Every structure is written in C-alpha cells, then in structure tokens.
C-alpha cells in the first residue's frame, strides 16, 4: 500500500471514530445535560430566539439536531438557551414558545 492510500485510510478511520463519538454523545448526553441544567440551582426556563450561532443549549425545537452548539444562525426561533425564570419575558425578540 502506498503512502497516499495509507494516509487516506487512516484519515477515514479517524473521521468515522469522531462521528460515532458525536452521535453517542447526542443520544446519551443531550437529555442528561438538559436535566442537569434544569436541576442546577434556581428555577429556569427555555428561552427561544435569542441564541447566537453555535451557542444554543441542547436540541432544536424542530428536531433538526439534538446537541448543544449546533445552531446555524443567530436568533433562530427553533433554538433556545436556558435562563432564570422570568428573564426571557424581559428580552426583546425572545419567546417562551418555539417558532416552528
């Protein structure tokens, strides 16, 4: 096997391992991290439409992804962040309900 084929084979293996790890985290860690965030300290609520791209908490409301940090654009109505209860209502452009 020449060096180029060996390199491409190794690169493909690394990509497969990384994608498998991400899917495993989505299935196991997504719901567990949501529960952890919700039980840490004060009462909190999901606030939709204010997250920055890549800065959302957990899954999108429409099911397009199930992991934190996957928001593709700023202020997407399907993406949310967890805020202390009562804070979302005071933010312009924020909503307690998803915009699906």
C-alpha positions as a printed Julia matrix, in Angstrom:
100×3 Matrix{Float64}:
   0.0    0.0    0.0
   1.47   3.35  -0.96
   1.65   6.31   1.43
  -1.29   8.18  -0.09
  -3.67   5.23   0.32
  -2.42   4.61   3.85
  -2.93   8.27   4.77
  -6.45   8.39   3.29
  -7.37   5.15   5.04
  -6.18   6.49   8.4
  -8.0    9.79   7.81
 -11.24   7.94   7.02
 -10.91   5.87  10.2
 -10.41   8.98  12.35
 -13.45  10.66  10.75
 -15.59   7.58  11.42
 -14.5    7.41  15.06
 -15.18  11.13  15.61
 -18.64  10.99  14.04
 -19.54   7.89  16.08
 -18.5    9.66  19.28
 -20.65  12.69  18.42
 -23.72  10.52  17.75
 -23.19   8.64  21.01
 -22.99  11.95  22.86
 -26.19  13.15  21.17
 -28.12  10.06  22.27
 -26.75   9.77  25.8
 -25.6   13.24  26.78
 -28.27  15.5   25.29
 -31.12  14.63  27.63
 -28.82  14.11  30.63
 -27.22  17.54  30.23
 -30.66  19.14  29.89
 -31.77  17.52  33.16
 -28.54  18.63  34.84
 -29.03  22.23  33.69
 -32.65  22.28  34.8
 -31.89  21.0   38.3
 -28.86  23.2   38.99
 -29.92  25.97  41.35
 -32.82  28.34  40.67
 -35.85  27.66  38.51
 -35.06  28.04  34.82
 -36.95  28.15  31.54
 -36.22  27.68  27.85
 -35.96  30.98  26.01
 -36.28  30.76  22.2
 -35.0   33.1   19.51
 -32.06  34.76  21.26
 -29.15  32.34  20.96
 -26.12  33.1   18.81
 -24.99  30.66  16.13
 -23.25  27.75  17.81
 -24.22  28.89  21.34
 -27.6   27.16  21.86
 -28.43  24.76  24.71
 -29.33  21.2   23.66
 -31.79  20.17  20.93
 -33.65  22.32  18.42
 -37.43  22.51  18.83
 -37.99  21.1   15.33
 -35.73  18.09  15.95
 -33.14  19.1   13.35
 -30.37  18.33  15.88
 -30.1   17.08  19.44
 -26.94  18.67  20.75
 -25.77  21.97  22.22
 -23.78  24.27  19.97
 -25.4   23.21  16.69
 -27.39  26.42  15.99
 -26.63  27.54  12.45
 -27.74  31.18  12.68
 -28.27  33.94  15.23
 -31.74  34.44  16.76
 -33.25  31.28  15.26
 -36.73  30.77  16.73
 -36.16  27.0   16.99
 -33.02  27.34  19.13
 -33.09  28.05  22.85
 -30.97  28.84  25.88
 -31.81  28.08  29.49
 -32.32  31.25  31.55
 -33.51  32.0   35.09
 -37.31  32.03  35.23
 -38.77  35.44  34.31
 -35.72  36.66  32.37
 -36.88  35.64  28.89
 -40.02  37.79  29.05
 -37.87  40.91  29.5
 -35.69  40.32  26.4
 -36.77  41.93  23.11
 -37.25  39.27  20.42
 -37.29  36.4   22.91
 -40.14  33.91  23.32
 -41.11  31.14  25.71
 -42.54  29.2   22.74
 -40.56  27.95  19.7
 -41.14  29.48  16.27
 -41.62  26.3   14.23
